[in-house]
Amino acid sequence: MNMLLIVNASPWGSTLAHTAMRFARAALAAGAPLAAVYFQGDGVYNAWSGRARDAGAADLAAEWASLARQHDVDLLLCSAAAARRWDDAVEAAVPGPFRPAGLAEVVERMGESARVVSF
């Protein structure tokens, strides 16, 4: 029973990106398999590590990367959203373990997932 998590929110401006991280951790701790996290819209900003943030605020890019490595979760960035928001070529600008993914791959993953949760 794989799950796909979709993150639409940037790490700033609301708490949704942080809530998505907490949800992912709780799901994995409860034994729910999280196959992938797809970042779309302003959610692609979650991949930018080291950006200026409020004092005491977590670096979500580093936290997502750690979660991905620890639990073998794919971190997918909407290639169109990243291209509209980043000046560089998406492939060159995307920090690993994040990778660009098109809509076709996400739709395929949705079909393979028992649950799709969106923040």
C-alpha positions in Angstrom: 0.0 0.0 0.0 2.2 2.8 -1.3 1.4 6.4 -0.6 2.2 9.5 -2.7 2.6 12.8 -0.9 2.1 16.0 -2.9 3.5 19.3 -1.6 2.1 22.5 -3.1 3.3 25.0 -0.5 6.7 26.8 -0.2 8.6 26.5 3.0 7.7 30.0 3.9 4.3 31.9 3.9 2.4 29.1 5.6 2.9 26.0 7.7 1.8 23.5 5.1 5.3 22.5 4.0 6.2 21.8 7.6 3.0 20.0 8.2 3.7 17.8 5.1 7.1 16.9 6.6 5.6 16.0 10.0 3.0 13.9 8.2 5.6 12.1 6.2 7.7 11.3 9.3 4.6 10.1 11.2 3.4 7.9 8.3 6.9 6.3 8.0 7.1 5.8 11.8 3.7 4.1 11.7 5.0 1.7 9.0 3.1 3.3 6.0 5.2 3.0 2.9 5.8 6.4 1.3 6.9 5.8 -2.3 7.5 9.4 -3.3 7.0 13.1 -2.5 6.0 15.3 -5.5 6.7 19.0 -5.1 4.6 21.2 -7.5 3.9 24.9 -7.8 5.6 26.8 -5.1 6.4 23.5 -3.4 9.5 23.2 -5.6 11.1 25.8 -3.3 11.4 23.1 -0.7 14.4 21.8 -2.6 16.4 25.1 -2.1 18.8 24.5 0.7 20.5 27.3 2.5 17.9 30.0 1.6 17.3 32.7 4.1 14.8 31.7 6.7 13.4 32.8 10.0 15.6 32.3 13.0 14.9 28.8 14.4 13.2 27.6 11.3 14.2 24.3 9.9 16.0 23.9 6.5 13.3 21.8 4.9 15.5 20.9 1.9 18.0 19.2 4.2 15.2 17.5 6.2 13.5 16.2 3.0 16.9 14.9 1.7 17.6 13.2 5.0 14.1 11.6 5.0 14.7 10.4 1.4 18.0 8.8 2.1 16.9 7.2 5.4 13.7 5.7 4.0 14.4 5.4 0.3 11.7 7.9 -0.8 11.8 9.5 -4.2 11.7 13.3 -4.1 10.2 14.6 -7.4 10.1 18.2 -8.5 7.5 19.3 -11.1 9.8 20.0 -14.0 7.5 22.7 -15.4 7.1 24.5 -12.0 10.9 24.4 -11.4 11.6 25.7 -14.9 9.3 28.7 -14.3 10.9 29.5 -10.9 14.6 28.8 -11.5 16.8 30.6 -14.0 19.1 27.7 -14.6 18.3 24.6 -16.5 16.2 22.4 -14.2 18.5 19.4 -14.4 21.5 21.5 -13.5 19.8 23.4 -10.7 18.1 20.5 -8.9 20.0 19.5 -5.8 20.2 15.7 -5.4 18.3 13.7 -4.0 15.6 15.8 -5.6 15.0 15.1 -9.3 12.7 16.6 -12.0 9.6 14.7 -13.0 6.9 15.3 -15.5 3.2 15.0 -15.1 3.1 11.6 -16.8 5.4 10.0 -14.1 3.3 11.5 -11.3 0.0 10.3 -12.9 1.6 6.8 -13.2 2.7 6.9 -9.5 -0.8 8.0 -8.5 -2.2 4.9 -10.2 0.3 2.7 -8.2 -0.6 4.4 -4.9 -3.3 3.3 -2.5 -3.3 6.9 -1.1 -2.5 10.3 -2.4 -2.2 13.1 0.2 -1.8 16.7 -0.8 -0.7 19.7 1.2 
